[in-house]
Amino acid sequence: MEQISNNSSVDSCGIFDLNGLLIVSNGNKDHLDKISNSMHRILDENSKQFLSLDIEPINCITLIGEKGMTLFWPLKESAALALKVDSDANLGMIRKQINELIPRIESLI
């Protein structure tokens, strides 16, 4: 989490277990809980549509808003990584950084 939170564009980041409980975090826990709940609901409610689009497996969901962006990575063992970032964040750089860290994160879960 330290490497992720060192990015000045990252407001909050956290890892959740399969029950949506926060395992480790940095930043605003309320934001992270809302992100996790919303993203799990999006995945659950839209799994058939995602399958029909032939985009499985989903490796990152990004929601872009005027006041910021949220990113969500489903991980193995039904865990997930959630981030809230500034609206002017470099998404490509953040995704690249996270994709490089995911194998290490998954090995620690």
Backbone torsions as a table, in degrees:
resi	resn	phi	psi	omega
1	MET	NA	-30.0	-177.9
2	GLU	-62.6	-43.5	-179.9
3	GLN	-63.1	-38.7	179.8
4	ILE	-68.7	-46.7	-175.9
5	SER	-72.5	-13.1	175.5
6	ASN	-69.4	-18.7	177.0
7	ASN	-72.9	122.4	-175.5
8	SER	-64.7	-18.9	178.6
9	SER	-80.0	-15.7	-177.4
10	VAL	-87.3	116.2	177.6
11	ASP	-81.5	-44.6	-176.6
12	SER	-147.5	147.6	175.1
13	CYS	-150.2	146.8	-179.0
14	GLY	-160.8	158.2	175.8
15	ILE	-115.5	132.4	-177.5
16	PHE	-115.8	149.6	175.6
17	ASP	-86.8	-177.4	-176.1
18	LEU	-65.3	-18.4	177.2
19	ASN	-93.0	3.4	-179.5
20	GLY	82.6	10.8	179.0
21	LEU	-85.4	135.1	-178.3
22	LEU	-69.9	123.0	-179.9
23	ILE	-89.3	-50.8	-179.4
24	VAL	-149.1	146.4	-178.2
25	SER	-154.5	168.2	172.3
26	ASN	-146.1	124.0	-179.7
27	GLY	108.6	-156.8	-174.2
28	ASN	-75.0	109.2	-177.4
29	LYS	-68.1	-32.2	178.0
30	ASP	-63.5	-43.5	176.7
31	HIS	-60.4	-44.2	-178.0
32	LEU	-64.0	-41.4	177.7
33	ASP	-61.5	-42.6	178.8
34	LYS	-64.3	-42.4	178.6
35	ILE	-61.5	-48.7	-177.9
36	SER	-60.9	-47.4	-179.8
37	ASN	-61.7	-43.7	-179.4
38	SER	-64.4	-44.9	-176.5
39	MET	-69.1	-40.6	177.2
40	HIS	-62.1	-39.7	178.8
41	ARG	-65.1	-42.4	177.6
42	ILE	-59.3	-46.2	179.4
43	LEU	-63.2	-46.4	-178.4
44	ASP	-63.8	-44.7	-174.6
45	GLU	-77.3	-20.1	-174.3
46	ASN	-118.5	14.1	-175.6
47	SER	-59.3	-38.9	179.1
48	LYS	-65.3	-41.1	178.9
49	GLN	-66.0	-39.7	177.8
50	PHE	-63.1	-40.5	177.4
51	LEU	-62.3	-41.9	-178.6
52	SER	-67.8	-24.5	177.4
53	LEU	-82.5	-7.2	-179.9
54	ASP	58.1	46.8	178.1
55	ILE	-115.9	10.8	178.2
56	GLU	-74.2	149.1	-8.3
57	PRO	-78.7	150.1	178.3
58	ILE	-80.8	122.5	-179.2
59	ASN	-105.7	-13.2	176.2
60	CYS	-163.7	135.4	173.2
61	ILE	-115.3	133.8	-179.5
62	THR	-125.9	127.3	173.7
63	LEU	-113.2	127.1	-176.7
64	ILE	-111.3	125.7	178.1
65	GLY	-127.8	174.2	-179.0
66	GLU	-69.0	-31.5	-175.6
67	LYS	-99.7	2.4	-179.8
68	GLY	157.0	-178.1	-178.9
69	MET	-133.4	151.3	174.0
70	THR	-121.0	141.4	178.1
71	LEU	-127.5	143.7	-173.5
72	PHE	-142.5	123.7	178.3
73	TRP	-115.5	113.3	170.3
74	PRO	-66.5	135.2	-179.7
75	LEU	-115.2	173.6	177.5
76	LYS	-62.1	164.5	179.0
77	GLU	60.1	24.7	177.8
78	SER	63.6	21.1	173.8
79	ALA	-87.6	172.6	-179.7
80	ALA	-152.8	152.1	174.8
81	LEU	-111.8	129.7	-179.8
82	ALA	-125.1	140.6	178.0
83	LEU	-133.6	145.3	167.1
84	LYS	-117.8	125.4	-175.9
85	VAL	-126.6	162.9	177.9
86	ASP	-63.7	156.4	-178.5
87	SER	-67.7	-21.6	179.4
88	ASP	-101.5	16.3	-178.8
89	ALA	-67.0	150.6	176.1
90	ASN	-84.8	97.6	-174.9
91	LEU	-62.4	-37.9	179.3
92	GLY	-60.7	-44.3	179.8
93	MET	-65.5	-42.8	-179.6
94	ILE	-65.1	-46.6	178.9
95	ARG	-60.2	-41.9	178.9
96	LYS	-61.9	-46.1	-180.0
97	GLN	-60.3	-46.5	-178.3
98	ILE	-66.3	-43.6	-179.9
99	ASN	-59.8	-32.8	176.4
100	GLU	-72.3	-29.5	-178.0
101	LEU	-88.7	-19.7	-174.6
102	ILE	-56.7	-46.0	178.1
103	PRO	-56.8	-38.7	179.0
104	ARG	-68.7	-42.4	178.1
105	ILE	-61.3	-47.0	-178.3
106	GLU	-63.8	-33.3	178.9
107	SER	-69.8	-21.9	-179.9
108	LEU	-90.3	-15.4	-178.1
109	ILE	-74.6	NA	NA
